[in-house]
Amino acid sequence: MIDYSPFWETLGKSTENWYTLTNKHHLSNSTLHRLKNNKDISTKTINDLCRILSCRVEDILQYIPSDSDQTL
């Protein structure tokens, strides 16, 4: 499972917030809602977040093994 809790920690340490992400950087509310609920987002969005927050991918997401992961 991809977990976005590192994103919220990184956002909390930055000068950005939900308002600036949506209004200044034009991220949609639905994208932030997807992050909040650990739903899929695009790699373009991950790239944009890393650029906006001047951080690494690991500062946005982490992989946590889960029994509900799809069988390969």
Stockholm file with secondary structure:
# STOCKHOLM 1.0

chainA/1-72         MIDYSPFWETLGKSTENWYTLTNKHHLSNSTLHRLKNNKDISTKTINDLCRILSCRVEDILQYIPSDSDQTL
#=GR chainA/1-72 SS CEECHHHHHHHHHSSCCHHHHHHTSCCCHHHHHHHHTTCCCCHHHHHHHHHHHTCCGGGTCEECCCTTSCCC
#=GC SS_cons        CEECHHHHHHHHHSSCCHHHHHHTSCCCHHHHHHHHTTCCCCHHHHHHHHHHHTCCGGGTCEECCCTTSCCC
//
